[in-house]
C-alpha cells in the first residue's frame, strides 16, 4: 500500500536553485504535502443541484462576431418565437443584414462613443486631423484567437495606432448590446425590463483556447450582464453547437441542399445551386421585414431521417475563423454528443480582405498602403466597405467585371505621395486583371476576385479533407454549412465539389443568423448538449513514493527519512476524453504529515495527453486550492484524514473543490487561465 502514497506539492518560495537540470517547485516545501488515499476513485455522478435553476423571463443571445454582431431573444413563456433585434440605424448598399458591423468608437478621452454603423459613419465624417485623435476599432475579436499569452491586460491597437485594453473594449461592446436589448425588451413589454430577468448567452468559436473563453466571461461581468456570484445567468455557448441545435429544427423549405447525393424538390443537383439560391433569395427578401422566426417545436424533416448514432459535421465559417465540429445523435431525446474535438483555424472571410490588401500593396506599394491607413484611416475604412459589397457579388459563374470605387482621398493622397496618378500605377504594375475605369474605379475581372478567395477556401477544404480522413468521421451523413461566410457562392461550390459525393450538404436559408437563433434555443434548454470532449488534460501536482529506476533521479526529495518523487502530475481527465455536462471527478488525498495545518493543491493543465510531471513542456498552472486544517482537536481527527478533491466540468467553465471530510470545511475555485 505504501508505494501508492503521494502528496500534493505546493509552489512555495523558491530556495537556491537545486543542482538538477530541472528547477523543481516542490523542493523547498514539505509542510503542505498530502498523500492519496488508495485506491484513488472516480465518481461520475452529475451534480444533483444542476437542475435547480433560476427562472428567467427571457433569453437574450449575443453573437459577437469578428466582422458583424447582433442579438436575438425569446421569452421563456413562448420559446417557439425567436425575435431578431431591431433594425440598426445606418446600413450599407449591397449588404443587407440583421447584424451590425463589429466596430467601436471611443472619444479622444477614451470614453465609449458609439458602436456598429453609427460608430463607422461618425468616424468617417470626422475631419481627417480630428479623426487621428479618436480611437476606432474593428475586427478586434481575432485578437483573442491569435494571442498566445492572453491576460486581463492584453492590448488592442486602434486605427490611429493607439493602444487600448482589450478587456475594456469587449466590455464596452457587451454593455452596448445589454442596453440595446433591455431597451427593446422594455419597449415591447411596456414596462422597465430588469437585467435580472434575462439569461444571457454569448457565442464563441469552439476552437478558441480556454483563456479566450474565460476572457469573454470576464468582459461580460465587467459589462454587468452577470456577476461571478451569479454566474449561471450567463452561458458561454460554442458557435458550432448553437448552429447544430438550430439545424435540428429545420424544415425542408428552410434550407438549400447542394449535394449531388439526391435531387431536391424535383431539381437535379446541377440546377439546384442556381435555382435553389434564386428561390432562397426571394424567400429571404420576402421575410426580411419580419424579425420574428417561428421555430416549430418538432424535429425538422431532415432530422427525422437521422437515426441513433448518426453523425454530421457542422462547418461554421465566419469572418475570422472556421470551426468544424462533429456531432452524433443520441436518441430518444435527440441529445447531441460531440464526437471529435473541435478543430479549425483562422480561415474566415477576413482572409479575403487580407488578399485584397496584398493586391493593393502589389499595385500601389506597401509603403503607400501603410501610410494611407495611418494618415487617412476613415478613407481606408471606406475602401474596405466598398470592397465588402463587391466581395458579396462574387460568384463562380460571374462573367462581368466587379467595380470597386476608390475614395477621392486615396487618389489624391497617392498623387501627393508618389508624384504620379493611380492610373499610371495600374498600368505599370503588371497586374493585368485589374484595370482602371474612367469613373474612378478599380475594375476587377471575376477571375481576379475569385483568386482573392482561393487561399482561404483552399484552407477550409484542406481542413475538411483532413477531418474526413479520421475514422470517427468516415460515415458522416450530413454537412451543415453555416456562418456568415457560408453565404459565399464560391465557398458553397468548393465544398459541394469536394464533398458532395460523401455526404449531403445543407445550408440553412438565413445562414448568417443560424448561430444566433441556435444560441437562443441553447439558452432556453442548456441541457441539450450532453457530452463534450475535454480540450485539455487536467490534473494536480503531487508527491509519490520514489521508485528506483522508474522515477528520474533529479525528482528525488528526501523528507523525514521518506523518499518522495516530486512534481508528479496526477491526472483528473485527459485531453479529448468525453465529459458529460456536470460530471464530477473525485480524488482523495491525505496530509503527508499528520501535524500539517494547511494544505495547498495546485491544478495544472496541458494540451497534451501524455503528461507525467508538472515540469513537462506545455504544462500550465491554472488554479490553487488552499485548505486550512486548523480548528480540530487531535482526538476527533482520524489518523488518516481524508481530503476530497472534486473537479466539475460545466458549460465552458470548470470548478474545483477541496473538502476536509473530518471538519466539512471546503474551498472552491474556478479554473483560471488568465491570471497565472
PATORLO-113202 format. One record per residue (C-alpha): residue in one letter; z, x, y. Coordinates in steps of 0.05 Angstrom, whole numbers, always signed. Each point is the difference from the previous one (the first is absolute). Layout:
> a;Z;X;Y
...
END
This chain:
> x;+0;+0;+0
> x;+18;+56;+48
> x;-71;+26;+6
> x;-21;-67;+30
> x;+49;+8;+58
> x;-27;+11;+69
> x;+21;-4;+72
> x;-32;-25;+62
> x;-10;+55;+49
> x;+6;-1;+76
> x;-39;+39;+50
> x;+61;+28;+35
> x;+3;+54;+53
> x;-40;+60;-23
> x;+36;+65;-18
> x;-34;+67;+0
> x;-66;-9;-36
> x;+8;+8;-76
> x;-35;+59;-32
> x;-48;-43;-40
> x;-70;-15;+25
> x;+20;-72;+12
> x;+47;-17;+55
> x;+41;-50;-39
> x;+33;-55;+41
> x;+54;-8;-52
> x;+31;+70;+0
> x;+51;-9;+54
> x;+28;-66;-22
> x;+43;-16;-57
> x;+44;-54;+26
> x;-46;-59;+1
> x;-34;+6;-68
> x;+1;-54;-53
> x;-20;-3;-73
> x;-38;-57;-33
> x;+36;-45;-49
> x;-44;+2;-61
> x;-42;-31;-22
> x;-32;-14;+67
> x;-24;-71;-4
> x;-53;-39;+37
> x;+9;-74;+14
> x;-62;-37;+20
> x;+31;-64;+25
> x;-27;-28;+63
> x;+51;-12;+53
> x;+25;-72;-5
> x;+11;-5;+75
> x;-73;+9;+16
> x;-16;-74;-5
> x;+51;-23;+51
> x;-43;+9;+61
> x;+8;-24;+70
> x;-43;-57;+19
> x;-52;+10;+54
> x;-39;-54;+36
> x;-64;+40;+4
> x;-33;+63;-28
> x;-38;+43;+49
> x;-44;+56;-28
> x;-24;+56;+45
> x;-61;+39;-22
> x;+8;+63;+40
> x;-69;+31;-11
> x;-30;+66;+19
> x;-55;-31;+42
> x;+23;-72;+8
> x;+63;-40;-9
> x;+22;-72;-3
> x;+52;-48;-27
> x;+1;-64;-39
> x;+56;-48;-18
> x;+19;-57;-44
> x;+59;-48;+4
> x;+41;+2;-63
> x;-2;-77;-2
> x;-76;+0;-5
> x;-18;+64;-36
> x;-71;-23;-13
> x;-18;+8;+74
> x;-11;+69;+26
> x;-11;+5;+75
> x;-36;+60;+28
> x;+23;+21;+69
> x;-28;-29;+65
> x;-64;+28;+28
> x;+14;+62;+41
> x;-22;+9;+71
> x;-60;+45;+5
> x;-47;+15;-57
> x;-64;+38;-12
> x;-72;-21;-3
> x;-24;+5;-71
> x;+69;+4;-30
> x;+35;-65;-13
> x;+69;+7;-28
> x;+66;-35;-7
> x;+31;+68;+7
> x;+8;+43;+62
> x;-13;+74;+6
> x;+60;+44;-17
> x;+3;+31;+70
> x;+60;+8;+45
> x;+8;+19;+73
> x;+62;+29;+32
> x;+9;+8;+75
> x;+5;+71;+30
> x;+76;-11;-6
> x;-9;-10;-75
> x;+19;-73;+1
> x;-38;-51;-43
> x;-56;-32;+39
> x;-48;-36;-48
> x;-29;-3;-70
> x;-68;-16;-30
> x;-59;-23;+41
> x;+44;-6;+61
> x;+21;+73;-5
> x;-71;+23;-10
> x;-29;-41;+57
> x;+54;+19;+50
> x;-6;+74;-18
> x;-75;-5;+7
> x;+5;-30;+70
> x;+46;+55;+27
> x;-29;+52;+47
> x;-15;+62;-42
> x;+50;+43;+38
> x;+54;-52;-8
> x;-18;-12;-73
> x;+21;+72;-15
> x;+72;-18;+16
> x;+2;-59;-48
> x;+14;+8;-74
> x;-52;-35;-43
> x;+5;+4;-76
> x;-47;-27;-54
> x;-8;+9;-75
> x;+68;+32;-2
> x;+21;-29;-67
> x;-37;+55;-37
> x;+51;+50;+26
> x;+51;-28;-50
> x;-48;+15;-57
> x;-21;+69;+22
> x;+67;+28;+22
> x;+30;+40;-58
> x;+70;+6;+30
> x;+9;-66;+34
> x;+67;-9;+36
> x;+29;-47;+52
> x;-23;+51;+51
> x;-74;+5;-18
> x;-45;-2;+61
> x;-65;-36;+15
> x;-51;+24;+51
> x;-26;-49;+52
> x;-72;+1;+25
> x;+21;+42;+60
> x;+30;+53;-46
> x;+73;-17;+14
> x;+49;-5;-58
> x;+43;-60;-15
> x;+47;-16;-58
> x;-34;-37;-57
> x;+61;-42;-15
> x;+1;-26;+71
> x;-74;-20;-2
> x;+6;-36;-68
> x;+63;-36;+25
> x;-35;-22;+64
> x;-59;-27;-40
> x;+44;-38;-49
> x;+42;-27;+58
> x;-63;-25;+32
> x;-19;-38;-64
> x;+70;-27;-6
> x;-3;-28;+71
> x;-70;-29;-9
> x;+18;-33;-66
> x;+66;-29;+24
> x;-34;-27;+62
> x;-55;-33;-41
> x;+52;-29;-49
> x;+42;-26;+57
> x;-61;-33;+32
> x;-17;-32;-65
> x;+70;-24;-15
> x;+13;-22;+71
> x;+66;+36;+0
> x;+25;+72;+1
> x;-12;+37;-65
> x;+53;+51;-17
> x;-17;+66;-33
> x;+53;-16;-53
> x;-43;-58;-25
> x;-56;+48;-17
> x;-12;+42;-62
> x;-46;+57;+20
> x;-50;+34;-45
> x;-35;+64;+22
> x;-57;+28;-41
> x;-10;+74;-15
> x;-51;+37;-43
> x;+24;+10;-72
> x;-20;+73;+2
> x;+47;+16;+57
> x;+55;+47;-19
> x;+72;-26;+1
> x;+18;+31;+68
> x;-56;-40;+33
> x;+24;-65;-31
> x;+70;+14;+23
> x;-25;+18;+69
> x;-32;-68;+7
> x;+66;-33;-18
> x;+38;+42;+52
> x;-51;-19;+53
> x;+9;-74;-18
> x;+76;+7;+7
> x;-10;+33;+68
> x;-46;-57;+20
> x;+53;-51;-19
> x;-37;-34;-58
> x;+59;+12;-46
> x;+60;+47;-5
> x;+27;+48;-52
> x;+57;-50;-12
> x;-50;-55;-12
> x;-55;+39;-33
> x;-23;-59;-43
> x;-30;-32;+62
> x;-56;+50;-3
> x;-45;+13;-59
> x;-47;+60;-1
> x;-60;-24;-41
> x;-54;+44;-29
> x;-69;-18;+26
> x;-38;-4;-66
> x;+57;-40;-31
> x;-4;-50;+56
> x;-76;-4;-9
> x;+10;-9;-75
> x;+47;-59;+11
> x;-50;-34;+46
> x;-59;+13;-47
> x;+37;-39;-54
> x;-6;-63;+42
> x;-74;+4;+12
> x;-47;-57;-15
> x;-72;+15;-15
> x;-24;-24;+68
> x;+47;+49;+33
> x;-33;+63;-26
> x;-64;+35;-10
> x;-17;+33;-66
> x;-42;+62;+1
> x;-6;+18;-73
> x;-59;+4;-44
> x;+45;-27;-56
> x;-17;-72;+12
> x;-42;-45;+43
> x;+43;-37;+50
> x;-12;-70;+25
> x;-70;+3;-28
> x;-20;+63;+38
> x;-20;+60;-39
> x;+39;+61;+22
> x;-56;+31;+40
> x;-1;-61;+45
> x;+74;-7;+0
> x;+16;+57;+47
> x;-46;-25;+55
> x;+7;-74;-12
> x;+74;+3;-15
> x;+13;+35;+66
> x;-43;-47;+41
> x;+38;-58;-31
> x;+67;+33;+9
> x;-14;+19;+72
> x;-19;-71;+15
> x;+63;-24;-33
> x;+43;+49;+38
> x;-35;-18;+65
> x;+17;-74;-11
> x;+71;+16;-18
> x;+14;+50;+54
> x;+27;-52;+47
> x;+53;-19;-50
> x;+58;+47;-5
> x;+35;-36;-57
> x;-18;+16;-71
> x;+19;-45;-57
> x;+21;+38;-61
> x;-4;-47;-58
> x;+63;+6;-40
> x;-39;+11;-63
> x;-29;+60;-34
> x;-72;+9;+24
> x;-59;-9;-46
> x;-14;+73;-5
> x;+71;+10;-21
> x;-2;-53;-53
> x;-51;+44;-36
> x;+51;+55;-5
> x;+44;+4;-62
> x;+66;+33;-16
> x;-8;+75;+5
> x;-65;-2;+39
> x;-9;+55;+53
> x;-32;+1;+67
> x;-8;+50;+56
> x;+14;-15;+73
> x;-39;+47;+46
> x;+30;-6;+69
> x;-44;+35;+50
> x;+25;-2;+71
> x;-8;+41;+63
> x;+40;+60;-21
> x;+10;+1;-74
> x;-27;-27;-65
> x;+52;-22;-51
> x;-16;-13;-73
> x;+49;-40;-42
> x;-7;-24;-71
> x;+38;-63;-19
> x;+9;-36;-65
> x;+16;-73;-10
> x;+64;-21;-33
> x;+2;-72;-23
> x;+27;-54;+2
> x;+16;+5;+75
> x;-57;+48;+14
> x;+46;+54;+26
> x;-34;+65;+18
> x;+15;+66;-31
> x;-24;+64;+32
> x;-35;+39;-55
> x;-19;+63;+33
> x;+33;+36;+58
> x;-37;-16;+65
> x;-51;+52;+19
> x;-49;+8;+57
> x;-7;+41;+62
> x;-20;+4;+72
> x;-69;-30;-11
> x;+3;-58;+48
> x;-53;-22;+50
> x;+29;+51;+49
> x;-40;+50;-41
> x;-64;-32;+27
> x;+25;+7;+72
> x;+16;+73;-15
> x;-72;+12;-25
> x;-26;-32;+64
> x;+43;+47;+41
> x;-27;+59;-40
> x;-71;-25;+14
> x;+15;-3;+75
> x;+28;+71;-3
> x;-63;+23;-34
> x;-44;-31;+55
> x;+42;+13;+62
> x;+45;+58;-21
> x;+72;-2;-24
> x;+25;+32;+64
> x;-29;-58;+41
> x;+27;-54;-46
> x;+70;+30;+0
> x;+0;+5;+76
> x;-29;-70;+8
> x;+55;-30;-43
> x;+54;+32;+43
> x;-33;-10;+69
> x;-28;-70;-11
> x;+45;-30;-54
> x;-16;-72;+18
> x;-76;+12;-4
> x;+9;+32;-68
> x;+37;-63;-24
> x;-59;-40;+27
> x;-50;+41;-38
> x;+39;-10;-65
> x;+2;-75;+12
> x;-75;-1;+9
> x;-7;+39;-65
> x;+48;-47;-36
> x;-43;-61;+12
> x;-63;+36;-23
> x;+37;+27;-60
> x;+11;-72;-21
> x;-75;-13;+4
> x;-17;+54;-50
> x;-28;-27;-65
> x;-38;+29;-60
> x;-64;-37;+14
> x;-2;+7;+76
> x;-66;+26;+28
> x;+7;-5;+75
> x;+38;+54;+39
> x;+71;-8;+27
> x;+12;+12;+74
> x;+65;+28;+26
> x;+12;-4;+75
> x;+25;+64;+31
> x;+50;-12;+56
> x;-26;+20;+68
> x;+56;+51;+8
> x;-23;+34;-65
> x;-70;+10;+28
> x;+27;+21;+68
> x;+54;+48;-26
> x;-50;+32;-49
> x;-47;+16;+57
> x;+57;+32;+40
> x;+25;+37;-61
> x;-66;+27;-26
> x;-46;-3;+60
> x;-53;-39;-39
> x;-8;-72;-24
> x;+22;-36;-62
> x;-73;-13;-15
> x;-13;+74;+1
> x;+57;+13;-48
> x;-28;-50;-49
> x;-69;+31;+2
> x;+30;+69;-11
> x;+49;-18;-54
> x;-47;-4;-61
> x;+36;-64;-21
> x;-65;-38;-11
> x;+29;-67;-21
> x;+37;-11;+65
> x;-44;-13;+61
> x;+12;-16;+73
> x;-23;-69;+23
> x;-19;-12;+72
> x;+55;-52;+8
> x;+53;+55;-5
> x;+15;-8;-74
> x;+4;+44;-61
> x;-49;-29;-49
> x;+19;+13;-72
> x;-45;-12;-60
> x;+33;-41;-55
> x;-1;+62;-44
> x;+39;+39;+52
> x;+52;-55;+2
> x;+4;-3;-76
> x;+9;+75;-2
> x;+64;-8;+42
> x;+29;-46;-53
> x;-20;+44;-58
> x;+58;+51;-4
> x;+53;-55;+3
> x;-35;-46;-49
> x;-13;+58;-48
> x;+74;+18;+1
> x;+19;-72;-17
> x;-51;-5;-57
> x;+22;+67;-28
> x;+72;-21;+3
> x;-17;-64;-37
> x;-40;+39;-52
> x;+61;+43;-13
> x;+43;-62;-7
> x;-48;-32;-49
> x;+4;+63;-44
> x;+74;-14;-12
> x;+15;-33;-67
> x;+45;-53;+32
> x;-57;-21;+44
> x;-57;-1;-50
> x;+1;-75;-13
> x;+4;-28;+71
> x;-28;-70;+7
> x;-3;-8;+76
> x;-5;+45;+60
> x;+24;-33;+65
> x;-27;+33;+62
> x;+45;-15;+60
> x;+20;+28;+68
> x;-39;+6;+65
> x;-49;+53;-25
> x;-18;-46;-59
> x;-41;-39;+51
> x;-50;+58;+3
> x;-62;-19;-40
> x;-13;+74;-13
> x;+67;+7;-36
> x;-11;-65;-38
> x;-68;+23;-24
> x;+26;+68;-22
> x;+58;-31;-39
> x;-48;-50;-31
> x;-50;+53;-20
> x;+53;+45;-31
> x;+44;-50;-36
> x;-37;-66;-4
> x;-14;+10;-73
> x;+73;+17;-16
> x;+37;-59;+30
> x;-8;-60;+46
> x;+3;+19;+73
> x;+32;-52;+45
> x;+7;-2;+75
> x;+44;-53;+32
> x;-35;-32;+58
> x;+46;+14;+57
> x;+8;+68;-29
> x;+32;+31;+62
> x;+57;-51;-3
> x;+13;+4;-75
> x;+59;+48;+6
> x;+32;-40;+56
> x;-2;-65;-39
> x;+23;+34;-64
> x;+59;+31;+37
> x;+21;-70;+23
> x;-2;-24;-72
> x;+40;+61;-21
> x;+53;-16;+52
> x;+5;-71;-26
> x;+9;+24;-71
> x;+18;+74;-4
> x;+14;-5;-75
> x;-74;-6;-17
> x;-7;+75;-9
> x;+43;+16;-59
> x;-15;+72;-21
> x;-19;+60;+41
> x;-12;+72;-16
> x;+50;+48;+30
> x;-37;+46;+48
> x;+52;+56;-9
> x;+48;+30;-50
> x;+72;-11;+21
> x;+63;+34;-24
> x;+66;+34;+20
> x;+22;+72;+0
> x;+51;+15;-54
> x;+35;+57;-36
> x;-13;+5;-75
> x;+36;+44;-51
> x;-37;+66;-1
> x;-39;+12;-64
> x;-22;+72;-15
> x;-74;+6;-9
> x;-14;-70;+26
> x;+21;+7;+73
> x;-25;+54;+48
> x;+53;+54;+12
> x;-4;-7;+76
> x;+27;-71;-7
> x;+65;+23;-34
> x;+64;-17;+37
> x;+69;+16;-29
> x;+57;-44;+24
> x;+71;+3;-27
> x;-27;+31;-64
> x;-53;-54;-11
> x;-73;+22;+1
> x;-44;-49;+39
> x;-74;-4;+12
> x;-10;-21;+73
> x;-54;-40;+36
> x;-19;-43;-60
> x;-44;-60;+18
> x;+29;-59;-38
> x;-58;-51;-1
> x;+10;-73;+16
> x;-73;-22;-1
> x;-67;+37;-6
> x;-60;-4;+45
> x;-49;-53;-25
> x;+53;-33;-44
> x;-1;-76;+2
> x;+57;-29;+40
> x;+17;-74;+2
> x;+19;-27;+68
> x;+76;+3;+8
> x;+8;+44;-61
> x;+64;+40;-3
> x;+5;+69;-32
> x;+72;+22;-15
> x;+30;+68;-16
> x;+73;+16;-10
> x;+34;+65;+22
> x;+70;+26;+1
> x;+31;+52;+47
> x;-5;+72;-26
> x;+72;+13;+23
> x;+52;-55;-10
> x;+33;+22;+65
> x;-63;-13;+43
> x;+10;-42;+62
> x;-73;-12;+18
> x;-66;+0;-36
> x;-69;+7;+30
> x;-63;-23;-35
> x;-66;+24;+28
> x;-62;-40;-15
> x;-68;+36;-5
> x;-72;-22;-8
> x;-64;+33;-22
> x;-73;-20;-7
> x;-2;+36;-66
> x;+22;-29;-66
> x;+25;+64;-31
> x;+60;+23;+40
> x;+56;+43;-29
> x;+37;+27;+60
> x;+12;-24;+71
> x;-27;+68;+23
> x;-69;-14;-31
> x;-58;-1;+49
> x;-11;-69;+31
> x;+70;-26;-12
> x;+29;-32;+63
> x;+69;-25;+14
> x;-1;-74;+21
> x;+71;-25;-3
> x;+74;+18;-6
> x;+57;-42;-29
> x;+70;+25;+20
> x;+57;-33;-37
> x;+73;+9;+19
> x;+45;+2;-61
> x;+67;+0;+36
> x;+49;-57;+0
> x;+15;-7;-74
> x;+62;+26;-33
> x;-12;+45;-60
> x;+32;-48;-49
> x;-51;-56;+10
> x;-61;+43;-6
> x;-28;+14;-70
> x;-8;+73;-19
> x;-76;-7;+5
> x;-14;-40;+61
> x;-66;-38;+0
> x;-45;+4;+61
> x;-59;-46;-7
> x;-64;+15;+38
> x;-52;-55;+7
> x;-70;+0;+29
> x;-33;-66;+15
> x;-75;-3;+11
> x;-17;-52;+52
> x;-63;-19;+37
> x;-16;+65;+33
> x;+72;+22;+7
> x;+48;+31;-48
> x;+75;-6;+4
> x;+50;+45;-34
> x;+73;-15;-13
> x;+58;+40;-29
> x;+61;-37;-27
> x;+67;+29;-20
> x;+17;-45;-59
> x;+75;+15;+3
> x;+8;-24;+72
> x;-63;-42;+10
> x;-15;+41;+63
> x;-74;+5;+13
> x;-50;+31;+47
> x;-71;-22;+13
> x;-59;+36;+29
> x;-73;-16;+12
> x;-48;+54;-22
> x;-21;+36;+64
> x;-64;+41;+5
> x;+0;+11;+75
> x;+66;+33;+15
> x;+8;+54;-51
END
